[in-house]
């Protein structure tokens, strides 16, 4: 019921017999201004919550962007470290396989025509060079000239 700008709110408890234990309350008068004030407060709370929500959405987008960037950087680092590791292991294996090689410089080339004779001459010359280091001829596995035979 509205009378002269006032809304009358009356509390009635139906289906409960009046035993005298329930205190009778007077109807509370609520004005339109009271309702408007409550609505304004609710709107302020709603707008405040909406602003906070929008801030959280912006923060979430920024965090997702940063996470994507970090994932990409981690992928690049992983790929690079994997490649670096592979090349490092290859380099180590290559060096280990060549660690017992020697390369004598200015070793006079054999004058013989046959390949096997030239190799035998090279082995003989290398044995002479390595004899002070107690390297026997049997320990020489392979002899290879790095250049072609001079004509």
ABEGO torsion letter per residue (X at the ends): XBBGGBBBBBBBBBGBBBAGABBBBBBBBBBAAAAAAAAAAAAAAAAAAAAAAAAAAAAAAAAAAAAAAAAAAAAAAAAAAAAAAAAAAAAAAAAAAAAABBBBBGBBBBABABAAAAAAAAAAAAAAAAAAAGBBAAABABBBBABBBBX
